[in-house]
Amino acid sequence: MRAPGPALPRCSPLAALERQIFDFLGFQWAPILGNFLQIIVVILGLFGTIQFRPRYIVVYTVWTALWVTWNVFIICFYLEVGGLSKESDLMTFNISMHRSWWREHGPGCVRRELRPSAPGAPEDYSYVSVTGCIIDFQYLEVIHSAIQILLSVKVNKEQRLQSSAAAAEERPWRRQKPNLVTQPAGGDPASLSAWVALASSSALLIHSSL
């Protein structure tokens, strides 16, 4: 028998997909790669739990530890802990100067482009001014990473419970000891006892008549 239902909450891959979309909009290549691996491993973990494939479950468990570590690093990056700077190009692999999509499109943010007034400035060059944000972009990124950590811990716990239940169902049932009292060929013991009693009485009558 297999596990009765999916062990991984459906919100886990959906949350990773939602984060992937906004990271694509912000050209954040390092988080994009991590989100892609997260979605693939979550699907493998779901398949391994339903089909009770221990190797897939081990892969998912190891990846969960790496995923939690990565999200802790992102929190430290945006909070600038340990000498990290959110203004660096680390999340884009130093390929571009793009920042988080939430930097200019957060809740309440008003984005304005200002043309440089200096003579000789390129025509396609402009300054971007963002004002009125209800919450700064770094805190939105921290919230996303914290949600991923909580989901990963919860999912991993439920996955272990489901895999344990599946393993218990896979064990063969213990066979009961055979009944040592066997019935002789002839069917019902009551009818057999009646025939024995009749034969005994017949033998006594024959013996008394002799």
Backbone as numpy.savetxt, mean C-alpha at the origin, in Angstrom:
# Nx Ny Nz CAx CAy CAz Cx Cy Cz
-6.78 -20.89 -0.34 -7.62 -19.70 -0.34 -6.75 -18.46 -0.34
-7.27 -17.37 -0.88 -6.54 -16.13 -0.97 -7.12 -15.12 -0.01
-6.43 -13.99 0.09 -6.91 -12.93 0.95 -8.28 -12.48 0.48
-9.20 -12.16 1.40 -10.55 -11.85 1.02 -10.70 -10.55 0.28
-9.75 -9.64 0.34 -9.91 -8.36 -0.32 -8.58 -7.67 -0.45
-8.56 -6.52 -1.14 -7.31 -5.79 -1.31 -6.77 -5.31 0.01
-5.47 -5.46 0.21 -4.86 -5.07 1.47 -4.50 -3.60 1.48
-4.26 -3.02 0.33 -3.81 -1.65 0.27 -4.99 -0.72 0.01
-5.10 0.33 0.78 -6.18 1.28 0.54 -6.07 1.89 -0.84
-7.20 2.11 -1.46 -7.19 2.68 -2.80 -6.69 4.11 -2.81
-6.74 4.79 -1.67 -6.31 6.19 -1.64 -4.81 6.33 -1.79
-4.04 5.27 -1.53 -2.58 5.38 -1.62 -2.10 5.65 -3.04
-2.47 4.84 -4.06 -2.03 5.18 -5.42 -2.66 6.45 -5.94
-3.88 6.77 -5.50 -4.53 8.01 -5.94 -3.79 9.22 -5.41
-3.33 9.15 -4.15 -2.57 10.26 -3.58 -1.24 10.45 -4.30
-0.59 9.33 -4.65 0.66 9.42 -5.40 0.44 9.98 -6.80
-0.69 9.61 -7.43 -1.01 10.13 -8.76 -1.30 11.63 -8.70
-2.02 12.06 -7.67 -2.31 13.49 -7.52 -1.03 14.29 -7.36
-0.12 13.78 -6.56 1.15 14.46 -6.37 1.98 14.45 -7.65
1.89 13.37 -8.40 2.64 13.27 -9.66 2.19 14.36 -10.64
0.90 14.63 -10.69 0.39 15.63 -11.62 0.97 17.01 -11.31
0.95 17.41 -10.04 1.45 18.73 -9.69 2.97 18.82 -9.82
3.67 17.71 -9.60 5.11 17.72 -9.81 5.45 17.84 -11.29
4.63 17.25 -12.16 4.82 17.41 -13.59 4.61 18.87 -14.00
3.60 19.50 -13.43 3.35 20.90 -13.76 4.49 21.80 -13.33
5.20 21.41 -12.27 6.32 22.20 -11.79 7.67 21.73 -12.28
7.68 20.69 -13.16 8.93 20.14 -13.72 9.90 19.73 -12.60
9.35 19.10 -11.56 10.18 18.62 -10.45 10.57 17.17 -10.75
11.71 16.98 -11.41 12.04 15.67 -11.97 12.36 14.64 -10.89
13.01 15.03 -9.83 13.31 14.06 -8.76 12.03 13.52 -8.11
11.08 14.38 -7.70 9.83 13.84 -7.18 9.03 13.06 -8.22
9.12 13.45 -9.49 8.40 12.72 -10.54 8.88 11.27 -10.60
10.19 11.08 -10.55 10.75 9.72 -10.57 10.31 8.94 -9.33
10.35 9.58 -8.17 9.94 8.90 -6.95 8.46 8.53 -6.95
7.62 9.44 -7.46 6.18 9.14 -7.52 5.88 8.00 -8.47
6.61 7.96 -9.59 6.41 6.88 -10.55 6.75 5.53 -9.93
7.88 5.46 -9.24 8.25 4.20 -8.58 7.24 3.84 -7.49
6.73 4.84 -6.78 5.75 4.58 -5.74 4.49 3.94 -6.31
4.00 4.47 -7.42 2.78 3.92 -8.04 3.02 2.48 -8.48
4.18 2.20 -9.10 4.47 0.85 -9.58 4.56 -0.13 -8.41
5.27 0.26 -7.36 5.47 -0.66 -6.23 4.17 -0.88 -5.46
3.32 0.14 -5.37 2.02 -0.04 -4.71 1.18 -1.06 -5.46
1.21 -0.99 -6.79 0.46 -1.97 -7.59 1.03 -3.37 -7.37
2.36 -3.50 -7.34 2.97 -4.80 -7.07 2.62 -5.30 -5.67
2.61 -4.40 -4.69 2.24 -4.81 -3.34 0.81 -5.26 -3.25
-0.08 -4.58 -3.98 -1.48 -5.00 -4.00 -1.63 -6.37 -4.63
-0.95 -6.59 -5.75 -1.00 -7.90 -6.40 -0.39 -8.98 -5.52
0.73 -8.67 -4.88 1.38 -9.68 -4.04 0.56 -10.04 -2.82
-0.20 -9.08 -2.28 -1.03 -9.38 -1.12 -2.24 -10.22 -1.50
-2.89 -9.86 -2.61 -4.07 -10.61 -3.04 -3.69 -12.04 -3.44
-2.59 -12.18 -4.17 -2.16 -13.49 -4.63 -1.21 -14.18 -3.66
-0.90 -13.53 -2.56 0.02 -14.06 -1.55 1.36 -14.43 -2.18
2.04 -13.40 -2.72 3.38 -13.55 -3.27 4.38 -12.91 -2.30
5.07 -13.70 -1.48 5.96 -13.13 -0.45 7.03 -12.21 -1.01
7.55 -12.49 -2.20 8.61 -11.65 -2.75 8.11 -10.24 -3.02
6.92 -10.13 -3.58 6.35 -8.81 -3.84 6.09 -8.06 -2.54
5.67 -8.79 -1.52 5.41 -8.16 -0.23 6.70 -7.64 0.38
7.79 -8.40 0.25 9.08 -7.95 0.77 9.56 -6.71 0.01
9.39 -6.73 -1.31 9.78 -5.56 -2.11 9.01 -4.32 -1.68
7.71 -4.50 -1.45 6.90 -3.36 -1.03 7.32 -2.85 0.35
7.64 -3.76 1.26 8.06 -3.36 2.60 9.37 -2.57 2.55
10.33 -3.05 1.76 11.61 -2.34 1.64 11.39 -0.97 1.00
10.57 -0.93 -0.05 10.32 0.35 -0.71 9.61 1.33 0.22
8.73 0.84 1.08 8.04 1.74 2.01 9.02 2.47 2.90
10.06 1.76 3.36 11.08 2.41 4.18 11.82 3.49 3.38
12.14 3.19 2.12 12.80 4.18 1.28 11.89 5.37 0.98
10.60 5.08 0.75 9.64 6.13 0.44 9.44 7.08 1.62
9.37 6.53 2.81 9.24 7.36 4.00 10.48 8.23 4.18
11.66 7.63 3.96 12.91 8.39 4.06 12.96 9.53 3.05
12.51 9.26 1.83 12.51 10.29 0.79 11.58 11.45 1.17
10.41 11.14 1.69 9.47 12.19 2.06 9.96 12.99 3.27
10.66 12.34 4.17 11.28 13.08 5.28 12.33 14.05 4.74
13.08 13.60 3.72 14.08 14.49 3.10 13.40 15.69 2.44
12.28 15.46 1.76 11.57 16.57 1.12 11.09 17.58 2.16
10.59 17.08 3.30 10.18 17.99 4.36 11.35 18.83 4.84
12.50 18.18 5.05 13.69 18.92 5.48 14.15 19.90 4.41
13.99 19.52 3.14 14.42 20.39 2.04 13.61 21.68 2.01
12.29 21.58 2.10 11.45 22.77 2.00 11.44 23.58 3.30
11.75 22.95 4.41 11.87 23.70 5.66 13.29 24.18 5.89
14.18 23.84 4.95 15.58 24.28 5.00 16.27 23.83 6.29
16.13 22.54 6.55 16.76 21.94 7.72 18.12 21.37 7.32
19.10 21.54 8.17 20.43 20.96 7.93 21.18 21.59 6.77
21.01 22.87 6.54 21.74 23.54 5.47 21.13 23.41 4.10
19.99 22.73 3.97 19.32 22.62 2.68 18.61 23.93 2.36
18.42 24.18 1.07 17.76 25.42 0.62 16.69 25.08 -0.39
15.50 25.58 -0.17 14.40 25.33 -1.10 14.58 26.08 -2.42
15.54 26.99 -2.47 15.80 27.75 -3.69 16.81 27.04 -4.61
17.34 25.92 -4.18 18.31 25.21 -5.01 17.60 24.43 -6.12
18.38 23.96 -7.07 17.84 23.21 -8.21 17.91 21.71 -7.99
17.93 21.27 -6.74 18.10 19.85 -6.45 16.94 19.03 -6.97
15.71 19.54 -6.85 14.53 18.79 -7.27 14.40 18.66 -8.78
15.13 19.48 -9.51 15.10 19.40 -10.97 16.39 18.80 -11.53
17.21 18.18 -10.67 18.49 17.60 -11.09 19.40 18.65 -11.74
19.24 19.92 -11.33 20.04 21.03 -11.88 19.87 21.19 -13.39
18.74 20.70 -13.91 18.47 20.84 -15.35 17.83 22.18 -15.65
16.96 22.65 -14.77 16.26 23.91 -14.99 16.12 24.64 -13.67
15.57 25.84 -13.74 15.38 26.68 -12.56 13.92 26.67 -12.11
13.16 25.69 -12.54 11.75 25.62 -12.14 11.64 25.31 -10.65
10.59 25.79 -10.07 10.31 25.54 -8.66 8.96 24.83 -8.54
8.54 24.62 -7.34 7.26 23.95 -7.09 6.11 24.70 -7.77
5.18 23.95 -8.34 4.01 24.56 -8.99 3.20 25.38 -8.01
3.23 24.99 -6.75 2.46 25.71 -5.73 3.06 27.08 -5.42
4.25 27.34 -5.86 4.89 28.63 -5.57 4.10 29.79 -6.18
3.56 29.57 -7.38 2.81 30.63 -8.06 1.32 30.35 -8.16
0.89 29.14 -7.79 -0.52 28.77 -7.96 -1.14 28.23 -6.68
-0.61 28.64 -5.54 -1.17 28.21 -4.28 -2.51 28.87 -4.00
-3.19 28.45 -2.94 -4.49 29.04 -2.59 -4.37 30.54 -2.34
-5.14 31.32 -3.08 -5.17 32.77 -2.90 -4.04 33.52 -3.58
-3.12 32.83 -4.24 -1.97 33.51 -4.85 -2.40 34.30 -6.10
-1.87 35.50 -6.22 -2.10 36.35 -7.39 -0.76 36.51 -8.10
-0.71 36.04 -9.34 0.53 36.05 -10.12 0.52 37.19 -11.11
1.59 37.98 -11.10 1.72 39.11 -12.02 3.09 39.07 -12.68
3.11 39.35 -13.95 4.37 39.43 -14.70 4.71 40.90 -14.93
5.90 41.28 -14.56 6.36 42.66 -14.69 7.49 42.71 -15.71
7.32 43.54 -16.71 8.35 43.72 -17.73 9.46 44.60 -17.20
10.69 44.24 -17.45 11.80 45.10 -16.98 11.80 46.43 -17.71
12.05 47.47 -16.95 12.07 48.82 -17.53 13.46 49.24 -17.97
14.46 48.45 -17.66 15.83 48.81 -18.02 16.02 48.68 -19.53
16.71 49.61 -20.15 16.95 49.52 -21.60 17.88 48.36 -21.94
17.62 47.75 -23.06 18.45 46.65 -23.52 18.07 45.30 -22.95
17.00 45.23 -22.15 16.57 43.95 -21.58 15.89 43.12 -22.65
16.05 41.80 -22.64 15.37 40.95 -23.64 13.86 41.12 -23.58
13.22 41.02 -24.75 11.78 41.23 -24.82 11.00 40.12 -24.11
11.54 38.90 -24.14 10.82 37.78 -23.53 11.16 37.61 -22.05
11.89 38.55 -21.49 12.29 38.47 -20.09 11.30 39.25 -19.24
10.91 38.67 -18.10 9.95 39.34 -17.22 10.16 38.87 -15.80
9.76 39.70 -14.87 9.77 39.34 -13.46 8.39 38.85 -13.07
8.36 37.86 -12.20 7.08 37.30 -11.73 6.88 37.70 -10.28
5.76 38.31 -10.02 5.41 38.73 -8.66 4.22 37.91 -8.19
4.35 37.31 -7.01 3.29 36.49 -6.44 2.92 37.06 -5.08
1.66 37.42 -4.92 1.20 38.02 -3.67 -0.12 37.39 -3.25
-0.47 37.60 -1.98 -1.78 37.20 -1.48 -1.94 35.72 -1.17
-0.86 34.95 -1.12 -0.97 33.51 -0.85 -1.45 33.27 0.58
-2.43 32.40 0.70 -2.95 32.06 2.03 -1.93 31.22 2.79
-1.29 30.32 2.09 -0.28 29.47 2.70 0.91 29.37 1.74
2.11 29.47 2.25 3.30 29.42 1.41 3.47 28.05 0.78
4.12 28.05 -0.38 4.24 26.81 -1.16 5.03 25.74 -0.42
6.03 26.13 0.38 6.84 25.12 1.06 6.02 24.33 2.07
5.03 24.98 2.68 4.19 24.28 3.65 3.21 23.34 2.94
2.80 23.70 1.74 1.96 22.78 0.96 2.74 21.53 0.58
4.01 21.71 0.21 4.85 20.55 -0.10 5.08 19.70 1.14
5.26 20.34 2.28 5.44 19.59 3.53 4.19 18.80 3.87
3.01 19.40 3.66 1.74 18.70 3.93 1.62 17.48 3.03
1.95 17.63 1.74 1.88 16.49 0.82 2.80 15.36 1.27
4.01 15.69 1.67 4.95 14.66 2.11 4.49 14.00 3.40
3.93 14.79 4.32 3.44 14.22 5.58 2.28 13.25 5.32
1.40 13.60 4.37 0.29 12.70 4.02 0.84 11.40 3.45
1.85 11.49 2.60 2.45 10.28 2.02 3.06 9.40 3.10
3.69 9.99 4.10 4.28 9.21 5.19 3.20 8.50 5.98
2.13 9.22 6.33 1.04 8.61 7.11 0.38 7.48 6.33
0.14 7.70 5.03 -0.47 6.65 4.22 0.43 5.43 4.11
1.73 5.66 3.95 2.66 4.54 3.80 2.71 3.69 5.07
2.74 4.35 6.24 2.77 3.61 7.50 1.49 2.81 7.68
0.35 3.45 7.41 -0.93 2.75 7.58 -1.08 1.61 6.60
-0.70 1.86 5.35 -0.81 0.83 4.32 0.08 -0.36 4.64
1.31 -0.09 5.09 2.23 -1.16 5.41 1.70 -2.02 6.56
1.10 -1.37 7.55 0.54 -2.11 8.67 -0.61 -3.00 8.23
-1.54 -2.45 7.43 -2.67 -3.25 6.95 -2.21 -4.35 6.01
-1.18 -4.05 5.23 -0.66 -5.07 4.32 -0.08 -6.26 5.08
0.62 -6.00 6.18 1.17 -7.10 6.99 0.05 -7.92 7.61
-1.01 -7.25 8.07 -2.13 -7.99 8.66 -2.80 -8.88 7.62
-3.00 -8.34 6.41 -3.64 -9.12 5.37 -2.76 -10.29 4.92
-1.46 -10.06 4.82 -0.57 -11.16 4.41 -0.51 -12.24 5.48
-0.58 -11.86 6.76 -0.61 -12.86 7.82 -1.88 -13.69 7.76
-3.00 -13.01 7.48 -4.27 -13.74 7.35 -4.24 -14.68 6.16
-3.65 -14.22 5.05 -3.56 -15.08 3.87 -2.66 -16.27 4.13
-1.57 -16.07 4.87 -0.68 -17.18 5.19 -1.36 -18.21 6.07
-2.19 -17.73 7.01 -2.91 -18.65 7.87 -3.92 -19.47 7.08
-4.55 -18.85 6.09 -5.52 -19.59 5.27 -4.84 -20.57 4.33
-3.60 -20.32 4.01 -2.88 -21.22 3.11 -2.43 -22.50 3.81
-2.37 -22.48 5.13 -1.91 -23.67 5.84 -2.94 -24.79 5.72
-2.51 -26.03 5.52 -3.48 -27.13 5.41 -4.15 -27.39 6.76
-5.41 -27.72 6.67 -6.15 -28.04 7.89 -5.63 -29.34 8.49
-5.59 -29.36 9.78 -5.15 -30.58 10.46 -6.20 -31.67 10.32
-5.73 -32.85 9.94 -6.67 -33.96 9.78 -7.03 -34.54 11.14
-8.28 -34.88 11.27 -8.73 -35.50 12.51 -8.28 -36.95 12.56
-8.05 -37.41 13.80 -7.64 -38.80 13.97 -8.77 -39.74 13.57
-8.45 -40.82 12.88 -9.53 -41.72 12.46 -10.16 -42.41 13.66
-11.44 -42.72 13.54 -12.18 -43.39 14.60 -11.72 -44.84 14.70
-11.24 -45.18 15.91 -10.72 -46.52 16.11 -11.82 -47.58 16.18
-13.05 -47.17 16.43 -14.16 -48.12 16.50 -14.67 -48.35 15.10
-14.46 -49.52 14.59 -14.89 -49.84 13.23 -16.10 -50.75 13.30
-16.94 -50.60 12.32 -18.15 -51.40 12.24 -17.93 -52.55 11.29
-18.33 -53.70 11.65 -18.21 -54.83 10.72 -19.14 -54.66 9.55
-18.76 -55.34 8.50 -19.60 -55.26 7.30 -20.96 -55.79 7.62
-21.95 -55.06 7.33 -23.31 -55.48 7.64 -24.21 -54.31 7.85
-23.66 -53.13 8.01 -24.50 -51.95 8.07 -24.71 -51.48 9.48
-25.98 -51.32 9.89 -26.35 -50.71 11.15 -26.00 -51.63 12.32
-25.31 -51.10 13.37 -24.96 -51.94 14.54 -26.18 -52.44 15.30
-27.26 -51.67 15.31 -28.47 -52.09 16.03 -29.07 -53.35 15.40
-29.15 -53.35 14.07 -29.69 -54.54 13.41 -28.77 -55.74 13.59
-27.46 -55.51 13.60 -26.52 -56.59 13.81 -26.67 -57.19 15.21
-26.89 -56.33 16.22 -27.09 -56.84 17.59 -28.37 -57.67 17.69
-29.39 -57.25 16.95 -30.65 -58.01 16.97 -30.45 -59.41 16.39
-29.70 -59.53 15.30 -29.43 -60.84 14.70 -28.60 -61.71 15.65
-27.63 -61.10 16.37 -26.83 -61.86 17.31 -27.68 -62.39 18.45
-28.60 -61.55 18.97 -29.49 -61.99 20.05 -30.41 -63.12 19.59
-30.94 -63.02 18.36 -31.81 -64.06 17.83 -31.06 -65.38 17.65
-29.82 -65.29 17.18 -29.03 -66.51 17.00 -28.71 -67.15 18.34
-28.44 -66.31 19.38 -28.13 -66.87 20.71 -29.34 -67.57 21.30
-30.55 -66.96 21.15 -31.76 -67.61 21.70 -32.07 -68.90 20.96
-31.85 -68.93 19.67 -32.09 -70.17 18.90 -31.15 -71.27 19.35
-29.89 -70.89 19.60 -28.95 -71.90 20.06 -29.31 -72.44 21.41
-29.87 -71.59 22.33 -30.28 -72.06 23.65 -31.47 -73.01 23.54
-32.43 -72.70 22.66 -33.59 -73.57 22.49 -33.18 -74.93 21.95
-32.26 -74.96 21.00 -31.79 -76.23 20.45 -31.07 -77.05 21.51
-30.27 -76.35 22.34 -29.52 -77.05 23.36 -30.47 -77.64 24.44
-31.54 -76.89 24.78 -32.47 -77.38 25.80 -33.30 -78.55 25.28
-33.61 -78.55 23.99 -34.40 -79.64 23.43 -33.58 -80.93 23.36
-32.29 -80.82 23.28 -31.44 -82.00 23.27 -31.28 -82.55 24.68
